[in-house]
Amino acid sequence: MKPALQVRVEALLTGTARPYTRPGSRSGIDKQPRTDSVQLGALGFEGDEQGDPRVHGGPDKAVHHYAFEHYPAWRRELGNLPVLQQPGAFGENLSTQGLTEADVCLGDRFALGDALLEVSQGRQPCWKLNDRFDLPDMARRVQASGRTGWYYRVLQPGRVQRGDSLRLFERAHPDWPLTRLARLIYDRVLDPALLEPALALPLVASWRKLFERRLQLGSIEHWSKRIDGPERE
C-alpha cells in the first residue's frame, strides 16, 4: 500500500439538520460548500449539524471524509444523477482526490489547516442514503462497494478552509487499512483467527462490541434497522 501522504481539500461542506423523509426523522446530510475559513472543534465544523446524535456526530464522528474519485464509479452504476455532479452527495465534510479507504489506516493522524485529526472508523452507511438517492438499496450498495468514506476525531481544534492540505504525519497501524476492517465486518467474518487481531486496535466502542459479540456468539449482527430504516407512512 502506498498512501497519498498529502492531498488538497477540494471542498469543505457543512449542513443544518432539517426534517427528513420519514416520520420524526431529521438529517444534516444535505451539506453545502463553504468558501470561508471554518473553525473545527471536538464535535466537528462550526455550523455543521446532525439530525440524530444517537448514531451520527460525536467526538468519534466529528468529520466525515469521502473520496471524490469514487463519484465516476457511482455515475457509471447509477446514471448521471444531479446529486453526483458535485461533492456532498454522501453528506461528507471533506472531499479530496488521491486518498481512498485503501490508503487510510485506522489511527492515522493528519494535519489539516491549524487542526490535527485522527482516523477513528470507517462509515457504516444507513438508510438515509436510500432516501437521498431515491434508491431503496443505496446503503447496501455503498456497503458492498467498500466506497463508504471514513470519520475523524479531532485531536487539536483549529481553523480549516477549502484548499488546505491534508497531510499524514503519523501511522501507528500500517497493517490495518480501512478496507481490511471493512472486509471483516461486511464479509460476515466469524473466524477467530481473523477477528481477534482487530481487538488489539484502538477501536471505537461500537466496533469493539461488534467483534467481541461475533467471537462470543458465533453469529452475525442484524443490519436491517441501520440499513433499511423505519417504515415510511
N, C-alpha and C positions, 0 to 999 in steps of 0.2 A: 504494500500500500504506500503510495506517495502522496501525502496530503498536500493540498494547497496551503502554504504557510501564511499567505496573505491574500485577501480578496477585498474588493471595493463594495461598499454597501450601495447598491443601485437604487434601492428605495427603502425608506423608513416610514412605517404606517402605524396609525393608531385609530381606535374606533370607540364610539359611545355605545353602551348597552341600550338596546331598544327591544320592545315587544317583538317576538319572533313568530314563527309559523304555526306553532301548536299551542293549545290552550295553556295559559300560565307561563309559557316559556319566554325567555329573554336571551339576547345574544349581542356580543360586540364583534361578531365575525366580519361585518362589513367595514373593514378598515380603509382609511383614506391616506394618501401620501402626504407627508409633511416635508416642507422645504426649509423650515426653521430649525434652529438648534433646540433639542428637546432634552429635558432632564430625565435621566434614568435612575430610578431608586430601587430599593429592595423588592418592591412589588411590581416593577415594570415602568414603562414610559409614562410621563405626565400626560394626562388626557386620554389614556387607554383604559378601557373598562371591560369587565367580563360579566356576562349575564347570569352565570350560575357559579358562584365562588366555591361551591362544594366540590366541583370537578375541574374548574378552569381557574387559572391565575394562581396566586400564592407565591411564596418565595422560590419554590422549585419549578414554577412555570411562569417566571417573570417575563421572559422574552421568547417569542416563537420565531424560528428561522425556517424559511423554506427556499429551496434551491430553484431559481428561475429556469435553469436548464431542464427541469422536469416539464415545463409547460409545453414544449413542442410534442412530447410524447402524449400528453393528455389531449392536445388538439388532434393528433392523429387518431386517437382512440375514440374521442367523444365528438369530434367535429369542431368547427371554428367558432366555439361559443363566445359570446361577448364577454363573459366573466373571465375568460382565459386570455384576453388581449393585453392585460397589464398585471403587474404584481398585485397581490391582495386576494386572489381567488380563494385561498385556503386559510384566510384570517391571519396571515403572517405579519409580524412586526418588521422583520428584516428580510430583504430579498437580495440575493447575490448570484453571481455565476462563478464557478470554479471550486465549489465546495458542496459535496453531497453527503448522504448518510454513510457512504463507503469510505469517505475521507475523514470523518469525525469520530473520535473515540470518546467513550464515557469518561467524564472528568477532565477533558481537555479545557485548558484555560486560554482565553483570548483577551487581548486588549482591543477596545473599541472606543474611539474618542478619548474622553477622560475616564472611562469606566473599565472595569475588569469583570469578565464573565466566566462562568464555568458550565460546561455541558452537563445537564442534570439527568436527562432522559430523552428517549425518542417519543414522538407523539403517538398516542393511541387514538385513532380517528373515531369520531362519534357521529350520531345521526344528523347533526346539524349540517354536515356536508351534503347529506342526501337532499335536504330541502334547498340548500343554496344552489345546487346544481340541477335540481328538479329531476334527480335520478334516485330511485328507491334503494339502489345498491352502491351508491358512490362511496360511502365509508368503507364498505367491504372491498371495493376496487382499490382504494388508497392503501388499505391494509395489505392486500395481496400483492400490490405492486412494489411495496417497500419504499415508495416515494411519500413518506409520511411527514418529513420535517422533524425538527427537534426543539428542545427547550433549553434555556439557560437559567441559572440562578445568578444573582448579581453579587459579586464579591466586593466591589468598590463602586459606589454610585458616581455618576459623572454626566456631563453633557455629551450628546451624540447628535450627529446630523448626517443627512444623505451625503455620500461622497467620502465619508470616513473609511479608513482601512480597518478591517477586522483581521488581527494578527495573532496567530498561535504563538504562545510563549512558553507553554508547559504541557507536557503529555505524560501522565502518570501510568496510563494503561494502554500501551500501544497495541496489545493483542486483542483489544475489545472495541473494534469499530461498532457503530450503532447497528450496522447490518447484521453482525453476529448476534447481538442481543435480540434483534427483531426476529431472526430465524428461530431462536429458542422459543419465543412467545407464539409467533404466528404459524410456525410449522408444527405446533402442538407436541413439542418435545416432552417426553417423560423420563428419558434415560438419566439416571442419577449421575452418571459419569460426565454428562454434558451440562446438567443443571447445577451441580454442586460447585464448580469453579466460579460460577456467576455470583454466588453468595459471598465470595471474598471481595467483591467490588463494593464501592460506596453507593449502593442502590438507594433510590427513594423508597419510602416505606411501602408504598403500594406494590412496587415491583418485587421487593424482598418478600412480601407476603405472598405474592403470586407464585414465586419459585418454591417457597417453603411449603405452601399448600399442595403443589404438584408432587413434591417429594413425599409429603406426609400421606396424601390421599391416593396418589397414583391415578389422578384423573384431571381433565382439563376444565378450567373455569368456563362459565357461560358468558357469552359475549353479546347476546341479543339485546339486553337492556341498553348497553352503551351504543351499539352499532345500528339498531333499528329504531330505538327511541319509543316514546309514548304514542299511543294511538291518536290519530287525527280525529277531529269531530266531523 
